[in-house]
Amino acid sequence: MSARRTLTGLASGAAAVGTATLGYGLWEARQYTLQQVAVPVLPAGQEPIRVLHISDIHLLPRQKAKLEWVSRLAELEPDLVINTGDNFCSPDALEPLLDAWGSLLDRPGVFVFGSNDYRMPKFKNPAGYLAGPSNVKKHTTDELPFEDLRAAMTSRGWTDLNHARAELTVAGRRIAFRGTDDAHLNKDDYSLVAGPAVEDVDLNVAVTHAPYLRLLDAMTADGMDMIFAGHTHGGQVCLPFKGALVTNCDLDTGRVKGVSTHTVADQHGVEHTSWMHVSAGLGSSPFAPYRIACRPEATLLTLVSR
């Protein structure tokens, strides 16, 4: 066999593998999964609180299977819904999104925004995702109707935590919340909500879209019991035994999704630790609509006593 024929055969084989991998990734991106975990974060002797964390839906109206799956989440009847942003990709996805949430909007809920609440996604070289966090300076696509999204959620009772604090009674417990706008777009200013944890509540919770270390450090140093974030897509493309290759922020890949902890020393050298949940999310950019070894997910967390 000539060298030329050998190279041709190798190229053909590589193309076949690439096509098969892409096909699998497109299939896996529609295998919506509900994760269920317990987190020992409540004071001793308390009854559990069930929290539904949803993030990164990146909805387009044509995604009927996703809409149908999301519409069934209300059957879980969570005590609290936490939405960490990147909800839709086009203006005409707003109404289908609200319809799919259904009665979830009638339950206690809090939210923050991500970049794909503010602006429509743009085409990028998919391989560029592996090189590091995406370049927000070039994010100049058409604006999404984020104020309409905000109004729709707040009018049903969900609390806007974009640079805001709030206290809610959830399952008979008092929870203090604080949140920031999207760090990936450099919209975050933690100083607007900074300060020691609230003492006369059962739980202190921080919420943000993208889990950049500058926010995790500040929130943990302030004594947050738990932090919720999204944005990472769980790495979106993962390898067996290795896991995620990237996080699209400065968080390490070992904590790209799921429950973990974050520890930091405050200005006096005292160490603080917060529980953290990073959602792998339910969607992806329409220009990179695949997932590999990282199924789209929402998570039902059961908060239990320490």
Secondary structure, 3 states (H helix, E strand, C coil): CCHHHHHHHHHHHHHHHHHHHHHHHHHHCCCCEEEEEEEEEECCCCCCEEEEEECCCCECCCCHHHHHHHHHHHHHCCCEEEECCCCECCHHHHHHHHHHHHHHHHCCEEECCCHHHHECCCCCCHHHHHHCCCCHHHCCCCECCHHHHHHHHHHCCCEECCCEEEEEEECCEEEEEEECCCCCCCCCCHHHCCCCCCCCCCEEEEECCCCCHHHHHHHHHCCCCEEEECCCHHHCEEECCCEECCCCCCCCHHHCCEEEEEEEECCCCCEEEEEEEECCCCCCCCCCCCCECCCCEEEEEEEEEC
